Amino acid sequence: MQTREPAGGARPTSRDVARAAGVSQATVSLVLGGKWRGRVSERTAGLVRDAASALGYRPNLAARNLRLGRTRTALLVVPALTNEFFARVYGGAAAVAAEHGFGVVLYPSPEGVGPARDPFASARAALDGVIASSMAAGALDAIRGSDLPLVMLDSDPSDPTPAAHVNLDVADGMRQVTDHLLGLGHRRFVHLASAVPSWTFEVRARALGTALRAVPGAELRTVPSPLDVAGALAAAGRALTDSEPRPTALVCDDDILAAGACKAVRRLGLRVPEDVSVTGFDDLALATAVEPELTTVRLPAERIGQSGMTALLDVLSSRTPASGALPVTLIPRGSTGPAPAA
């Protein structure tokens, strides 16, 4: 390989290697840092190594350590600051970060749809890595472009861009809800589905549909709703009055939606659970604040935050993060009961 010596006999830099190999500096960092597998082709890695050898380039270890631990700060991107679930995710991430001398900056991207902007003039200048929880596809394009290590929580595991994924087994959670309601004799279901375009909600919808398609006589209608109590109240009201016979179970994507659904049932002069059973998802404090208390799926929010920060630390230390979805648990309470007689 022909190379051009840096001007003035100066010590060659990663920029010189990138120019000689015809690649980006980020690619040079991946290859020479041993993190290129699965991100860079064998051919490209070879070009980078050959260029580095021809130029006599040696990584500046002091600068590399400064880059990886310069700020000892991670960014946690969440859809909203008002949702208790994300506060608990932050608490888990911050606890692990503190044990390793890191801090966590919390940054909201509205509704998880985005686009999330680079929160600083350049994220690379102020952060060592990014953790993103329950974000919609494409919402993180600006931050992804910063070449920072990215760990995705509760997101599509088939996306190859992040350095690591940490997921909850939300599909199993919805199967647990379905089995619970079927065991109580319910066959007419409405799925009060979050209108937010997110992988986690898509998985819940698929799991519910798959489970009910296998049950003779089971009926399922999907009604989208904004992710707030007022929107859920209106959507559930329509679902309960637009069809006969009336559905006997409202399966909600979130405890907030379930609270709105319970209000809709009562405003129609019906009872929960005697006339209509209602289920939620998340097990927020709200689940035990309403009456009757919500049957819901408990998601280990603190644990996913802990696992996300641990995965980011693993990536920064060139370790392989743990894999596998975190288990979730159905919590039966008073909002579900036997299906009413036909």
N, C-alpha and C positions, 0 to 999 in steps of 0.2 A: 504494500500500500504506500502510495506517495503521500507525504505530508508536508505541511509548510510550518517551519519553525516560528514560534511566536516572535513578534517584533522585539528587537533589542536584546535578545537572549534571555528574556524574562522567563520565570518558571511557568511551564504550561499549566493552563487551567482547564476545568471541565468544559468551559465554553470552547476552548481550542479543540478538545477531543470531540465535542459535538459537531463542530464545523467540519473537522476532518472526516468524521464518520457519516455525515449527512443526516444527523438525527437531532433531537431536542436535548437540552441539558437535563430535563427530567428523565429521559431515557438513559443518559449516561449515569445519572445517580442511581437508577434502578439496577443497572447492570453491574456497576462497580461496587454497589452496596449489597449485592447478592440477593436482590428482591425482584428479579426480572421474570422468573418462571411464571408462566400463565399470563403475563402482561406483554412480554416482548418475545419475538421469534428467536430461535437459535441463530439464524443468519444475522439478525441485527445485533444480537449480543456479541457474536464473533467480530463484527465490524467495529463495535465499540472497544472491545479488548485489544484488537489489532491496532486501532488508532492510538489508544492509550500507551501501548507498548512502543509504537514507533515514535511517539512524541516524548517518551520518557516520563509520562505523567504519573504522579503518585498522589493519591487522595490526601488532602490536608485533614488529618484526623482531628485536630483541634477544632477546625472549622466545622467538620461533620458533627462532632459532638455538640458544638454550639447550636447547629441547626436543629438537631433532634431534641435538645433540652434547653434551648435558648430561653423560652418563656415558661416552660413547664405548665402550659395552659392548653386546655382542650375546649372546643366550642360544642355545645349541645344545642342542636336546632330542633324545635318542636313546633307543632301546628298552632298552639295557643298557650298563653300563660294562665288562663282562667280555669283550665281543666285540671282537676285534682290528680288525675292519672299521671300527667306529665310532671307535676310537682314531685310526685313520688319517684318517677324515673330519675329526675335530677338529684333527689336525695341519695338514691343508690349510687349514681355515678360519682357524686361529690365525695361520698364516704370512701370509696376505693381510691379516688384521686388523691385525697388528703393523706392516705396511708403511704403514698409514693411521692409526696411532695409536689403534687400537681394541683392546679385550680381548674374549675369548670365555669365557663361563661355561658349563660343561658340566653338563647336568641330565638324569638318567635318568627315563623313564616306564616302569614295569615291563612288559616284553614288547612294548612298542609298542602295547599295547591301551588302556592308560589306565584312567580318565581322568587326564591329566596336570594336576596342580594348578598354580595360579599359584605360582611358587617364592618369591615375596616377598609382603609384605602387599598390594602392588599392583605388578604387573610394570611398569606405566607409570612408577612412581616410580624405578625402578632401571635401566631398559634403554632402548636405542634401537631394538631390533628383535629378532626371533626367527627362527632357522633350525631346521627340524625334519627329521630324517632317518628315512625308512622307517617312518613312523608309521601306525597303523591309522586308519580312518575314525572320526571322532568323538572321537579321543583328545585333541585339542587345543582342544576347545570352550571351556574355561575361559580359556586363553591368547588364543584368537581374540577373545574378548569384551573384551580389554584395549585394542583398537584399535591395537595395535602393528603395524608392518609385519611380515608373515610370509612367509618363503621356505620352500617345501617341497622336500625332496630325495627322489628315488625314491618318488614318490607320484602319485596319480591326476591327470593334467593337465587333466581335465574339471572339476575342482573350481574354481569361480570365486572362492573366498574369498581364497586367498593372493595376495600382490602379485606373486609370481613362482614358477615351477617350474623345477627343475633335475633332469633325469632321466638314468638310464643306459638304454642300449638292451638291456634284459634279454630282450626277446622275441627279438632277433637272437642273443643268447647261447644261448638254448635251441635256436634253429634250428641253430646251429653244432654243438651237442652232438648233436642228432638226426642231422644229416647225417654227422657223424663215425661214429656207431654204425651207421647204415644202411650206410655204406661198408664197414664191417667185417663186414657180413652179418647183423646182429642184426634180428630181427623180433618177438621176445617181450620186451616192456618192462614194467617196473614203475616208476611215478613215486612215489618216496618224498617226499611233499609235506609241507611245513611246515604244522602245524596253526594257526599264527598267522594271523588274518584280516587280511591286508595286501595292498594293491594289487600290490606287486612280485611276490608269490607267485602271485596270481591271473593275472597276465600270463604268468608262466612256464608255468603249467598250460595256459593257452589256446594258447600258442605250440607246446608239445609236442603237444597233442591235434590241433591243426590240421595240423601237419607229418606226423603219423603217419596221419591219416585219408586222406591222399592217396597212401599207399603200399599197394598190394595185399598182403594177407596179414599186415600188421603188426597186432600186438595190444598193447593198452595197458590196464593196470590201475593205478588210483591208490590208494595206501595212505597215509593221513595219519599224521604222527608229531610228537610234541613236539620242540621244537628243542633237543635235547641228545643226547649219545652213547647214554645208556642207553635212551632212548625209541626212538631209531633202531635200536638193536640188536634190541629186541623187535619193532618193526614190520617190519624187514627179514626177521627170522627167520620171521615169519608169512607174509610175501609169498613166501618161497622154499619153504615147505612146504605152503601151502594149495591149490596148484593144480598140475596136471600137464597138459602138460609144464611143467617149471620155466622161469621167465623167464631169459633170458640176459643181460639188462642192467638194472641198477638206476640210474635217473636221479634224482639227489638235488638238492633245492632249495638245499643249503648244504654246505660242506665238513665241518661238524660232523656232519650227517646221514650223509654219505658215510663218515666214519670209523666210525660205528656200523654202517653197512651192511657194511663190510669185515670187521668183527669177526663179524657174523652169518654171513657166508659161511664164514669159517674155522671157526667153532664147529660148523658142519654138516659139516665134513670136506671142504669144497669149496675151490677155489683161485680167487684173483683174479690175472689175468683169464681163466685157462684155462677155468674153468667159468662164471663170472659176471663181466661187466665192470661197473665202478662209476664213476660220474662225480659230481663235486661242482660247486660254484658259489661264487665269491668269490676263490679263490686266497689263502687265509690261509696263515700259516706252517705250520699243521697239514698242508697239502697235501703238503709235502715232508718232513714228519716221520714220516709213516706209510710202511709198506712193503707193496706197491709204492706209489710216489708217485702222487698222484691226478691223473687227467685232470680238469681243472676250467676254469671260465670266470673269467678275470682281470677284476675290476672295478676301475677306477681310483679308489680310495677317496679318496686325497689330492686328486685333481683335482676330484671332485664337491664336496669341502669347500671348495676354492679357489673353484670356480664359485658355490657357494652364498653365500659371503661377498661375492664380487664383485657378485652380484645384489642382495644387501641394500644394499650401498653405493650401487649404481645407484639403487635405489628411494629411499633417503634423499636422494639428490642430484637426484631428479626426472628421471633418465635411464631409458631403456627397457632392461631387462635382455636379454642375449642369449638366444636360443631354440635349440632343437634338442637331441636326446639325445646323450649322450656314448657313443662306441663302446666295445665290450667285445671281449675276445679269448679264443678257446679255446686252452688250453695242454694239448696231448696229452702224457700221461705213461704210466707203466707199468700203471695200473689198468684200462686198456681194451685189448682185443685181439680177434682174430677170433672170431666166434660159434662155439661148439662144434658139432660135427656132430650132426645130429638123431638 
